[in-house]
Amino acid sequence: MDLLKQLKDIKPNETIIDYQFYIFVALCVIAVLAVLFFIYRLLKRKKTNPYLVKLKNLDYGNSKKTAYEFTEYAKYFLNDENKERYAELVKELEKYKYKPVVDEMDRQTIEKIKKFIEDIK
């Protein structure tokens, strides 16, 4: 018996930390965040720009109103590519502004405005 008392190399059981639950929770959180992100992107993409809608619905029969609205709303879509065209169109539209009575807008100017609006998309 003395021999068993002298034997002290048997140690208690070692606790093993199991990380599977934490990994599972982390993956679930990442999956939920990914789904929420994609839903947000879908909702954000579906919103149309109100200025683009107003540009598409310009009343070309009222040249004065068309000139003012195009000048106001098109400036929100300016970039390096269309800045010169916009300046040229605004200069052409000057004759339809600042007067009490204006002539009807010519077809060439209307086509330029329509082409500019198409190129915005």
MMTF fields as JSON, N, C-alpha, C and O atoms, coordinates in Angstrom:
{
  "mmtfVersion": "1.0.0",
  "mmtfProducer": "UNKNOWN",
  "numBonds": 483,
  "numAtoms": 484,
  "numGroups": 121,
  "numChains": 1,
  "numModels": 1,
  "chainsPerModel": [1],
  "groupsPerChain": [121],
  "chainIdList": ["A"],
  "bondAtomList": [4, 2, 8, 6, 12, 10, 16, 14, 20, 18, 24, 22, 28, 26, 32, 30, 36, 34, 40, 38, 44, 42, 48, 46, 52, 50, 56, 54, 60, 58, 64, 62, 68, 66, 72, 70, 76, 74, 80, 78, 84, 82, 88, 86, 92, 90, 96, 94, 100, 98, 104, 102, 108, 106, 112, 110, 116, 114, 120, 118, 124, 122, 128, 126, 132, 130, 136, 134, 140, 138, 144, 142, 148, 146, 152, 150, 156, 154, 160, 158, 164, 162, 168, 166, 172, 170, 176, 174, 180, 178, 184, 182, 188, 186, 192, 190, 196, 194, 200, 198, 204, 202, 208, 206, 212, 210, 216, 214, 220, 218, 224, 222, 228, 226, 232, 230, 236, 234, 240, 238, 244, 242, 248, 246, 252, 250, 256, 254, 260, 258, 264, 262, 268, 266, 272, 270, 276, 274, 280, 278, 284, 282, 288, 286, 292, 290, 296, 294, 300, 298, 304, 302, 308, 306, 312, 310, 316, 314, 320, 318, 324, 322, 328, 326, 332, 330, 336, 334, 340, 338, 344, 342, 348, 346, 352, 350, 356, 354, 360, 358, 364, 362, 368, 366, 372, 370, 376, 374, 380, 378, 384, 382, 388, 386, 392, 390, 396, 394, 400, 398, 404, 402, 408, 406, 412, 410, 416, 414, 420, 418, 424, 422, 428, 426, 432, 430, 436, 434, 440, 438, 444, 442, 448, 446, 452, 450, 456, 454, 460, 458, 464, 462, 468, 466, 472, 470, 476, 474, 480, 478],
  "bondOrderList": [1, 1, 1, 1, 1, 1, 1, 1, 1, 1, 1, 1, 1, 1, 1, 1, 1, 1, 1, 1, 1, 1, 1, 1, 1, 1, 1, 1, 1, 1, 1, 1, 1, 1, 1, 1, 1, 1, 1, 1, 1, 1, 1, 1, 1, 1, 1, 1, 1, 1, 1, 1, 1, 1, 1, 1, 1, 1, 1, 1, 1, 1, 1, 1, 1, 1, 1, 1, 1, 1, 1, 1, 1, 1, 1, 1, 1, 1, 1, 1, 1, 1, 1, 1, 1, 1, 1, 1, 1, 1, 1, 1, 1, 1, 1, 1, 1, 1, 1, 1, 1, 1, 1, 1, 1, 1, 1, 1, 1, 1, 1, 1, 1, 1, 1, 1, 1, 1, 1, 1],
  "groupList": [{"groupName": "MET", "atomNameList": ["N", "CA", "C", "O"], "elementList": ["N", "C", "C", "O"], "formalChargeList": [0, 0, 0, 0], "bondAtomList": [1, 0, 2, 1, 3, 2], "bondOrderList": [1, 1, 2], "singleLetterCode": "M", "chemCompType": "L-PEPTIDE LINKING"}, {"groupName": "ASP", "atomNameList": ["N", "CA", "C", "O"], "elementList": ["N", "C", "C", "O"], "formalChargeList": [0, 0, 0, 0], "bondAtomList": [1, 0, 2, 1, 3, 2], "bondOrderList": [1, 1, 2], "singleLetterCode": "D", "chemCompType": "L-PEPTIDE LINKING"}, {"groupName": "LEU", "atomNameList": ["N", "CA", "C", "O"], "elementList": ["N", "C", "C", "O"], "formalChargeList": [0, 0, 0, 0], "bondAtomList": [1, 0, 2, 1, 3, 2], "bondOrderList": [1, 1, 2], "singleLetterCode": "L", "chemCompType": "L-PEPTIDE LINKING"}, {"groupName": "LYS", "atomNameList": ["N", "CA", "C", "O"], "elementList": ["N", "C", "C", "O"], "formalChargeList": [0, 0, 0, 0], "bondAtomList": [1, 0, 2, 1, 3, 2], "bondOrderList": [1, 1, 2], "singleLetterCode": "K", "chemCompType": "L-PEPTIDE LINKING"}, {"groupName": "GLN", "atomNameList": ["N", "CA", "C", "O"], "elementList": ["N", "C", "C", "O"], "formalChargeList": [0, 0, 0, 0], "bondAtomList": [1, 0, 2, 1, 3, 2], "bondOrderList": [1, 1, 2], "singleLetterCode": "Q", "chemCompType": "L-PEPTIDE LINKING"}, {"groupName": "ILE", "atomNameList": ["N", "CA", "C", "O"], "elementList": ["N", "C", "C", "O"], "formalChargeList": [0, 0, 0, 0], "bondAtomList": [1, 0, 2, 1, 3, 2], "bondOrderList": [1, 1, 2], "singleLetterCode": "I", "chemCompType": "L-PEPTIDE LINKING"}, {"groupName": "PRO", "atomNameList": ["N", "CA", "C", "O"], "elementList": ["N", "C", "C", "O"], "formalChargeList": [0, 0, 0, 0], "bondAtomList": [1, 0, 2, 1, 3, 2], "bondOrderList": [1, 1, 2], "singleLetterCode": "P", "chemCompType": "L-PEPTIDE LINKING"}, {"groupName": "ASN", "atomNameList": ["N", "CA", "C", "O"], "elementList": ["N", "C", "C", "O"], "formalChargeList": [0, 0, 0, 0], "bondAtomList": [1, 0, 2, 1, 3, 2], "bondOrderList": [1, 1, 2], "singleLetterCode": "N", "chemCompType": "L-PEPTIDE LINKING"}, {"groupName": "GLU", "atomNameList": ["N", "CA", "C", "O"], "elementList": ["N", "C", "C", "O"], "formalChargeList": [0, 0, 0, 0], "bondAtomList": [1, 0, 2, 1, 3, 2], "bondOrderList": [1, 1, 2], "singleLetterCode": "E", "chemCompType": "L-PEPTIDE LINKING"}, {"groupName": "THR", "atomNameList": ["N", "CA", "C", "O"], "elementList": ["N", "C", "C", "O"], "formalChargeList": [0, 0, 0, 0], "bondAtomList": [1, 0, 2, 1, 3, 2], "bondOrderList": [1, 1, 2], "singleLetterCode": "T", "chemCompType": "L-PEPTIDE LINKING"}, {"groupName": "TYR", "atomNameList": ["N", "CA", "C", "O"], "elementList": ["N", "C", "C", "O"], "formalChargeList": [0, 0, 0, 0], "bondAtomList": [1, 0, 2, 1, 3, 2], "bondOrderList": [1, 1, 2], "singleLetterCode": "Y", "chemCompType": "L-PEPTIDE LINKING"}, {"groupName": "PHE", "atomNameList": ["N", "CA", "C", "O"], "elementList": ["N", "C", "C", "O"], "formalChargeList": [0, 0, 0, 0], "bondAtomList": [1, 0, 2, 1, 3, 2], "bondOrderList": [1, 1, 2], "singleLetterCode": "F", "chemCompType": "L-PEPTIDE LINKING"}, {"groupName": "VAL", "atomNameList": ["N", "CA", "C", "O"], "elementList": ["N", "C", "C", "O"], "formalChargeList": [0, 0, 0, 0], "bondAtomList": [1, 0, 2, 1, 3, 2], "bondOrderList": [1, 1, 2], "singleLetterCode": "V", "chemCompType": "L-PEPTIDE LINKING"}, {"groupName": "ALA", "atomNameList": ["N", "CA", "C", "O"], "elementList": ["N", "C", "C", "O"], "formalChargeList": [0, 0, 0, 0], "bondAtomList": [1, 0, 2, 1, 3, 2], "bondOrderList": [1, 1, 2], "singleLetterCode": "A", "chemCompType": "L-PEPTIDE LINKING"}, {"groupName": "CYS", "atomNameList": ["N", "CA", "C", "O"], "elementList": ["N", "C", "C", "O"], "formalChargeList": [0, 0, 0, 0], "bondAtomList": [1, 0, 2, 1, 3, 2], "bondOrderList": [1, 1, 2], "singleLetterCode": "C", "chemCompType": "L-PEPTIDE LINKING"}, {"groupName": "ARG", "atomNameList": ["N", "CA", "C", "O"], "elementList": ["N", "C", "C", "O"], "formalChargeList": [0, 0, 0, 0], "bondAtomList": [1, 0, 2, 1, 3, 2], "bondOrderList": [1, 1, 2], "singleLetterCode": "R", "chemCompType": "L-PEPTIDE LINKING"}, {"groupName": "GLY", "atomNameList": ["N", "CA", "C", "O"], "elementList": ["N", "C", "C", "O"], "formalChargeList": [0, 0, 0, 0], "bondAtomList": [1, 0, 2, 1, 3, 2], "bondOrderList": [1, 1, 2], "singleLetterCode": "G", "chemCompType": "PEPTIDE LINKING"}, {"groupName": "SER", "atomNameList": ["N", "CA", "C", "O"], "elementList": ["N", "C", "C", "O"], "formalChargeList": [0, 0, 0, 0], "bondAtomList": [1, 0, 2, 1, 3, 2], "bondOrderList": [1, 1, 2], "singleLetterCode": "S", "chemCompType": "L-PEPTIDE LINKING"}],
  "groupTypeList": [0, 1, 2, 2, 3, 4, 2, 3, 1, 5, 3, 6, 7, 8, 9, 5, 5, 1, 10, 4, 11, 10, 5, 11, 12, 13, 2, 14, 12, 5, 13, 12, 2, 13, 12, 2, 11, 11, 5, 10, 15, 2, 2, 3, 15, 3, 3, 9, 7, 6, 10, 2, 12, 3, 2, 3, 7, 2, 1, 10, 16, 7, 17, 3, 3, 9, 13, 10, 8, 11, 9, 8, 10, 13, 3, 10, 11, 2, 7, 1, 8, 7, 3, 8, 15, 10, 13, 8, 2, 12, 3, 8, 2, 8, 3, 10, 3, 10, 3, 6, 12, 12, 1, 8, 0, 1, 15, 4, 9, 5, 8, 3, 5, 3, 3, 11, 5, 8, 1, 5, 3],
  "groupIdList": [1, 2, 3, 4, 5, 6, 7, 8, 9, 10, 11, 12, 13, 14, 15, 16, 17, 18, 19, 20, 21, 22, 23, 24, 25, 26, 27, 28, 29, 30, 31, 32, 33, 34, 35, 36, 37, 38, 39, 40, 41, 42, 43, 44, 45, 46, 47, 48, 49, 50, 51, 52, 53, 54, 55, 56, 57, 58, 59, 60, 61, 62, 63, 64, 65, 66, 67, 68, 69, 70, 71, 72, 73, 74, 75, 76, 77, 78, 79, 80, 81, 82, 83, 84, 85, 86, 87, 88, 89, 90, 91, 92, 93, 94, 95, 96, 97, 98, 99, 100, 101, 102, 103, 104, 105, 106, 107, 108, 109, 110, 111, 112, 113, 114, 115, 116, 117, 118, 119, 120, 121],
  "secStructList": [7, 2, 2, 2, 2, 2, 7, 7, 7, 7, 7, 7, 7, 7, 7, 7, 7, 7, 7, 2, 2, 2, 2, 2, 2, 2, 2, 2, 2, 2, 2, 2, 2, 2, 2, 2, 2, 2, 2, 2, 2, 2, 2, 2, 2, 2, 7, 7, 7, 2, 2, 2, 2, 2, 2, 2, 6, 7, 7, 6, 6, 1, 2, 2, 2, 2, 2, 2, 2, 2, 2, 2, 2, 2, 4, 4, 4, 7, 7, 6, 6, 6, 2, 2, 2, 2, 2, 2, 2, 2, 2, 2, 2, 4, 4, 4, 1, 1, 1, 1, 1, 7, 7, 7, 7, 7, 2, 2, 2, 2, 2, 2, 2, 2, 2, 2, 2, 2, 2, 2, 7],
  "xCoordList": [0.81, 0.0, 0.847, 0.475, 1.959, 2.839, 3.273, 3.513, 3.357, 3.75, 2.693, 3.046, 1.414, 0.354, 0.32, 0.003, 0.631, 0.651, 1.815, 1.744, 2.847, 4.01, 3.781, 4.436, 2.87, 2.583, 1.709, 0.522, 2.268, 1.53, 1.482, 1.201, 1.735, 1.766, 0.401, 0.304, -0.635, -1.97, -2.603, -2.771, -2.94, -3.5, -4.998, -5.472, -5.755, -7.188, -7.413, -6.506, -8.633, -8.981, -8.803, -9.111, -8.308, -8.1, -9.384, -9.989, -9.804, -11.007, -10.626, -9.665, -11.388, -11.16, -12.203, -13.403, -11.736, -12.644, -13.176, -12.405, -14.489, -15.129, -15.595, -16.475, -15.001, -15.317, -16.382, -16.699, -16.931, -17.906, -19.135, -19.626, -19.631, -20.81, -20.52, -21.34, -19.362, -19.005, -18.813, -19.196, -18.232, -18.057, -19.417, -19.642, -20.325, -21.663, -22.399, -23.016, -22.332, -22.988, -22.376, -23.1, -21.071, -20.399, -20.815, -21.072, -20.888, -21.319, -22.771, -23.116, -23.619, -25.019, -25.115, -25.883, -24.348, -24.358, -23.861, -24.441, -22.807, -22.281, -23.314, -23.484, -24.002, -25.023, -26.181, -26.66, -26.628, -27.726, -27.303, -28.078, -26.094, -25.603, -25.491, -25.793, -25.063, -24.958, -26.329, -26.49, -27.318, -28.679, -29.228, -29.828, -29.032, -29.497, -28.814, -29.452, -27.527, -26.789, -27.36, -27.548, -27.636, -28.178, -29.59, -29.951, -30.391, -31.731, -31.623, -32.36, -30.718, -30.508, -30.095, -30.604, -29.175, -28.725, -29.862, -29.97, -30.714, -31.853, -32.817, -33.284, -33.117, -34.032, -33.429, -34.131, -32.146, -31.485, -31.45, -31.591, -31.265, -31.161, -32.496, -32.527, -33.6, -34.904, -35.378, -36.253, -34.823, -35.248, -34.754, -33.561, -35.665, -35.278, -35.029, -35.631, -34.158, -33.817, -34.989, -35.428, -35.508, -36.662, -36.332, -37.211, -35.093, -34.712, -34.704, -35.043, -34.319, -34.344, -35.781, -36.058, -36.684, -38.102, -38.632, -39.37, -38.262, -38.723, -38.141, -38.816, -36.885, -36.279, -36.972, -37.187, -37.322, -37.998, -39.402, -39.919, -40.018, -41.388, -41.45, -42.432, -40.429, -40.45, -41.564, -41.833, -42.211, -43.273, -42.642, -42.37, -42.406, -41.728, -42.643, -42.17, -43.932, -44.859, -44.691, -44.974, -44.243, -43.993, -42.479, -41.799, -41.964, -40.509, -39.837, -38.725, -40.486, -39.887, -39.735, -38.68, -40.791, -40.748, -39.737, -39.022, -39.69, -38.729, -37.302, -36.46, -37.024, -35.675, -35.272, -34.161, -36.15, -35.833, -35.673, -34.723, -36.591, -36.526, -35.318, -34.664, -35.021, -33.84, -32.579, -31.718, -32.469, -31.276, -31.158, -30.058, -32.274, -32.258, -31.954, -31.1, -32.633, -32.53, -31.34, -30.822, -30.9, -29.797, -28.467, -27.543, -28.348, -27.062, -26.721, -25.57, -27.714, -27.448, -26.773, -26.301, -26.727, -26.147, -24.87, -24.431, -24.281, -23.086, -21.876, -21.695, -21.062, -19.767, -18.809, -19.172, -17.625, -16.624, -17.037, -16.669, -17.79, -18.166, -19.224, -19.153, -20.188, -21.303, -21.34, -22.317, -20.315, -20.314, -20.331, -21.026, -19.567, -19.519, -20.845, -21.323, -21.441, -22.74, -23.797, -24.649, -23.734, -24.693, -24.52, -25.5, -23.283, -23.031, -23.522, -24.08, -23.312, -23.775, -25.302, -25.873, -25.952, -27.417, -27.976, -28.966, -27.361, -27.826, -27.69, -28.547, -26.611, -26.419, -27.496, -27.987, -27.86, -28.933, -30.284, -31.133, -30.487, -31.768, -31.93, -33.017, -30.877, -30.956, -32.028, -32.67, -32.226, -33.212, -34.652, -35.578, -34.843, -36.182, -36.43, -37.495, -35.458, -35.588, -35.622, -35.343, -35.965, -35.858, -36.709, -36.477, -37.667, -38.567, -39.997, -40.279, -40.909, -42.297, -42.956, -43.753, -42.627, -43.205, -42.053, -41.19, -42.051, -40.976, -41.566, -42.724, -40.746, -41.174, -41.156, -40.658, -41.723, -41.687, -40.27, -39.522, -39.914, -38.573, -38.423, -39.315, -37.288, -37.07, -36.745, -36.29, -36.98, -36.823, -35.391, -35.159, -34.43, -33.025, -32.665, -31.979, -33.119, -32.843, -33.555, -32.99, -34.783, -35.521, -34.795, -34.685, -34.308, -33.582, -32.28, -31.905, -31.597, -30.377, -30.682, -29.945, -31.781, -32.183, -32.528, -32.101, -33.289, -33.663, -32.422, -32.334, -31.477, -30.246, -29.441, -28.876, -29.392, -28.685, -29.331, -28.632, -30.653, -31.358, -31.138, -30.982, -31.125, -30.865, -29.453, -29.247, -28.498, -27.102, -26.855, -25.844, -27.76, -27.603, -27.676, -26.928, -28.561, -28.781, -27.52, -27.479],
  "yCoordList": [-1.196, 0.0, 1.251, 2.287, 1.126, 2.277, 2.716, 3.892, 1.743, 2.07, 2.929, 3.831, 2.671, 3.458, 4.888, 5.817, 5.069, 6.422, 7.221, 8.443, 6.539, 7.242, 7.633, 8.538, 6.961, 7.231, 8.483, 8.437, 9.565, 10.835, 11.4, 12.587, 10.625, 11.15, 11.133, 11.591, 10.64, 10.661, 12.013, 12.379, 12.725, 14.07, 14.04, 13.104, 15.048, 15.09, 15.347, 15.776, 15.076, 15.273, 16.741, 17.654, 16.936, 18.274, 18.713, 17.923, 19.96, 20.464, 20.959, 21.709, 20.53, 20.929, 21.98, 21.762, 23.111, 24.195, 23.905, 23.697, 23.894, 23.599, 24.915, 25.59, 25.269, 26.527, 26.382, 27.368, 25.215, 25.012, 25.898, 26.441, 26.054, 26.898, 28.345, 28.998, 28.844, 30.235, 30.429, 31.464, 29.458, 29.542, 29.535, 30.296, 28.687, 28.625, 29.959, 30.447, 30.542, 31.837, 32.919, 33.743, 32.931, 33.935, 33.789, 34.794, 32.573, 32.357, 32.774, 33.329, 32.514, 32.954, 34.478, 35.027, 35.153, 36.618, 37.158, 38.099, 36.578, 37.01, 36.774, 37.624, 35.644, 35.346, 36.34, 36.816, 36.654, 37.609, 38.995, 39.675, 39.417, 40.713, 40.75, 41.771, 39.653, 39.601, 39.713, 40.422, 39.022, 39.099, 40.513, 41.043, 41.122, 42.501, 43.469, 44.393, 43.271, 44.129, 44.019, 45.035, 42.805, 42.633, 43.177, 43.719, 43.052, 43.65, 45.17, 45.81, 45.739, 47.19, 47.641, 48.643, 46.91, 47.274, 47.189, 48.037, 46.168, 46.055, 47.216, 47.783, 47.574, 48.687, 50.004, 50.87, 50.154, 51.39, 51.526, 52.627, 50.425, 50.453, 50.77, 51.39, 50.356, 50.542, 51.994, 52.383, 52.781, 54.17, 54.944, 54.944, 55.593, 56.391, 57.825, 58.314, 58.454, 59.823, 60.727, 60.677, 61.545, 62.386, 63.425, 63.827, 63.857, 64.832, 64.197, 64.847, 62.93, 62.229, 62.04, 62.154, 61.757, 61.621, 62.948, 62.976, 64.041, 65.356, 65.711, 66.324, 65.325, 65.583, 64.782, 65.288, 63.539, 62.712, 63.221, 62.987, 63.909, 64.396, 65.879, 66.543, 66.403, 67.817, 68.078, 67.255, 69.243, 69.655, 70.499, 71.681, 69.903, 70.629, 71.629, 72.428, 71.611, 72.594, 73.956, 74.979, 73.988, 75.233, 75.441, 74.934, 76.188, 76.287, 77.011, 76.654, 78.005, 78.743, 77.839, 77.814, 77.105, 76.199, 75.069, 74.66, 74.58, 73.525, 74.02, 73.306, 75.235, 75.793, 75.929, 75.555, 76.453, 76.618, 75.27, 75.078, 74.344, 73.05, 72.232, 71.589, 72.255, 71.515, 72.081, 71.331, 73.399, 74.027, 73.668, 73.415, 73.645, 73.351, 71.885, 71.59, 70.97, 69.557, 68.841, 67.888, 69.278, 68.581, 68.819, 68.022, 69.889, 70.16, 69.133, 69.042, 68.362, 67.322, 66.097, 65.223, 66.03, 64.869, 65.219, 64.454, 66.345, 66.764, 65.941, 65.611, 65.625, 64.99, 65.503, 66.377, 64.983, 65.474, 65.24, 66.015, 64.189, 63.845, 64.785, 65.135, 65.189, 65.963, 67.421, 68.12, 67.884, 69.263, 70.271, 71.285, 69.988, 70.912, 70.919, 71.976, 69.744, 69.695, 70.45, 71.127, 70.327, 71.036, 72.553, 73.284, 73.011, 74.45, 74.95, 76.042, 74.151, 74.524, 74.587, 75.51, 73.607, 73.604, 74.771, 75.384, 75.076, 76.199, 77.508, 78.388, 77.619, 78.822, 78.916, 80.004, 77.773, 77.762, 78.083, 78.7, 77.673, 77.888, 79.308, 79.678, 80.091, 81.48, 82.282, 83.148, 82.008, 82.779, 82.454, 83.175, 81.375, 81.02, 81.451, 81.189, 82.103, 82.561, 84.087, 84.767, 84.593, 86.015, 86.926, 88.134, 86.387, 87.205, 86.844, 85.697, 87.824, 87.504, 86.566, 85.706, 86.73, 85.889, 85.326, 86.07, 84.018, 83.375, 82.527, 82.111, 82.279, 81.435, 79.969, 79.604, 79.144, 77.714, 77.195, 77.721, 76.177, 75.609, 74.864, 74.118, 75.069, 74.386, 72.911, 72.509, 72.114, 70.657, 70.253, 69.285, 71.005, 70.658, 70.752, 69.878, 71.792, 71.959, 70.883, 70.345, 70.573, 69.519, 68.181, 67.427, 67.892, 66.631, 66.601, 65.552, 67.731, 67.787, 67.529, 66.82, 68.116, 67.911, 66.436, 65.846, 65.847, 64.435, 63.541, 62.58, 63.839, 63.058, 63.176, 62.192, 64.385, 64.591, 63.754, 63.119, 63.753, 62.999, 61.49, 60.763, 61.023, 59.6, 59.205, 58.116, 60.084, 59.786, 59.796, 59.271, 60.381, 60.428, 59.024, 58.699, 58.201, 56.847, 56.117, 54.961],
  "zCoordList": [0.0, 0.0, 0.0, -0.551, 0.615, 0.663, -0.733, -1.007, -1.566, -2.929, -3.627, -4.387, -3.389, -4.009, -3.473, -4.216, -2.239, -1.674, -2.23, -2.363, -2.541, -3.097, -4.566, -5.083, -5.213, -6.616, -6.722, -6.397, -7.16, -7.222, -8.646, -8.811, -9.635, -10.993, -11.677, -12.815, -11.056, -11.643, -11.316, -10.153, -12.357, -12.203, -12.503, -13.147, -12.048, -12.352, -13.853, -14.565, -14.311, -15.726, -16.127, -15.362, -17.324, -17.874, -18.579, -19.303, -18.376, -19.039, -20.436, -20.605, -21.415, -22.802, -23.153, -22.984, -23.64, -24.011, -25.408, -26.345, -25.538, -26.813, -27.445, -26.911, -28.58, -29.235, -30.324, -30.988, -30.527, -31.597, -31.439, -32.429, -30.251, -30.041, -30.416, -31.062, -30.014, -30.324, -31.824, -32.368, -32.484, -33.939, -34.618, -35.56, -34.155, -34.726, -34.566, -35.513, -33.379, -33.136, -34.01, -34.569, -34.136, -34.974, -36.434, -37.097, -36.948, -38.333, -38.538, -39.581, -37.555, -37.657, -37.702, -38.491, -36.87, -36.86, -38.2, -38.742, -38.728, -40.03, -41.127, -42.001, -41.099, -42.107, -42.024, -43.053, -40.825, -40.662, -41.149, -41.822, -40.822, -41.296, -42.817, -43.434, -43.421, -44.883, -45.53, -46.524, -44.977, -45.519, -45.371, -46.306, -44.221, -44.013, -44.967, -45.472, -45.218, -46.146, -47.559, -48.228, -48.014, -49.362, -49.474, -50.519, -48.447, -48.458, -48.532, -49.282, -47.767, -47.797, -49.191, -49.693, -49.823, -51.17, -52.177, -53.064, -52.049, -52.96, -52.79, -53.778, -51.563, -51.315, -51.762, -52.284, -51.562, -51.964, -53.481, -54.013, -54.166, -55.62, -56.274, -57.337, -55.66, -56.269, -56.218, -56.991, -55.333, -55.235, -56.453, -56.756, -57.138, -58.292, -57.838, -56.881, -58.528, -58.206, -58.594, -59.743, -57.689, -58.027, -59.095, -59.857, -59.157, -60.179, -61.565, -62.554, -61.635, -62.918, -63.389, -64.583, -62.481, -62.835, -63.362, -64.347, -62.714, -63.162, -64.524, -65.351, -64.759, -66.074, -67.167, -68.268, -66.87, -67.872, -68.18, -69.272, -67.233, -67.411, -67.746, -67.415, -68.389, -68.767, -69.773, -70.649, -69.635, -70.552, -71.641, -71.432, -72.808, -73.893, -74.581, -75.39, -74.287, -74.844, -74.186, -74.81, -72.952, -72.227, -72.182, -71.29, -73.147, -73.31, -72.144, -71.757, -71.591, -70.481, -69.25, -68.617, -68.922, -67.779, -68.021, -67.107, -69.247, -69.589, -69.409, -68.864, -69.862, -69.745, -68.281, -67.906, -67.467, -66.047, -65.339, -64.58, -65.582, -64.903, -65.35, -64.529, -66.641, -67.107, -66.477, -66.018, -66.454, -65.863, -64.387, -63.896, -63.683, -62.247, -61.954, -61.117, -62.622, -62.259, -62.888, -62.307, -64.056, -64.733, -64.038, -64.196, -63.277, -62.628, -61.548, -61.123, -61.103, -60.105, -60.713, -59.986, -62.029, -62.706, -63.46, -64.319, -63.154, -63.881, -63.463, -62.291, -64.447, -64.21, -65.284, -66.071, -65.32, -66.263, -67.715, -68.597, -67.961, -69.326, -69.91, -71.088, -69.112, -69.671, -69.226, -69.498, -68.562, -68.071, -69.217, -69.149, -70.265, -71.414, -72.161, -72.572, -72.337, -73.015, -72.228, -72.803, -70.902, -70.053, -70.207, -70.348, -70.18, -70.328, -71.687, -71.789, -72.718, -74.055, -74.105, -74.687, -73.496, -73.473, -72.664, -73.064, -71.551, -70.73, -71.508, -71.422, -72.259, -73.078, -74.162, -74.463, -74.745, -75.748, -75.122, -75.765, -73.882, -73.217, -72.672, -72.23, -72.7, -72.199, -72.944, -72.349, -74.219, -74.994, -74.592, -74.964, -73.837, -73.366, -71.925, -71.367, -71.336, -69.958, -69.908, -70.896, -68.756, -68.418, -69.297, -69.328, -69.993, -70.807, -70.443, -70.097, -70.518, -70.181, -71.204, -70.831, -72.473, -73.517, -74.346, -74.813, -74.523, -75.284, -76.397, -76.341, -77.408, -78.529, -78.108, -77.043, -78.991, -78.737, -78.947, -79.772, -78.206, -78.289, -79.609, -80.014, -80.281, -81.558, -81.354, -80.283, -82.382, -82.291, -81.964, -81.239, -82.505, -82.29, -80.802, -80.271, -80.148, -78.72, -77.906, -76.954, -78.277, -77.575, -77.717, -76.75, -78.902, -79.117, -78.309, -77.785, -78.205, -77.393, -75.922, -75.237, -75.445, -74.051, -73.824, -72.832, -74.726, -74.596, -74.633, -73.867, -75.499, -75.588, -74.296, -73.819, -73.729, -72.459, -71.354, -70.563, -71.301, -70.256, -70.446, -69.465, -71.68, -71.935, -71.494, -70.958, -71.721, -71.379, -69.874, -69.408, -69.12, -67.657, -67.068, -66.147, -67.586, -67.036, -67.025, -66.602]
}
